[in-house]
């Protein structure tokens, strides 16, 4: 169930973003029409031709990560950017915040 839920949620978010930006929807529609011939069945190798679709999926996952907070346990004491993380410490990684950080992304939203 977990794989199905995360996949369907990602597709829903992509469709939501397309509804908010019709220009991008037309661009993906044009790419799909160019790659897929109406008379032939799609092939696995066709996915490599869908570069815009691949970018859309990556952007959707960046903007709407399925696990917005990751929880890890430090296996050793480490120093990260001047912060000491002791062994066995619980470390929370805010994936959602990193995906919208203007220090990382030119136009994060």
Secondary structure, 3 states (H helix, E strand, C coil): CHHHHHHHHHHHHHHHHHHHCHHHHHHHHHHHHHHCCCCCCCCHHHHHHCHHHHHHHHHHHHHCCCCCEEEEECCCCEEECCEEECCCCEEEEEHHHHHCCCCCCCCCC
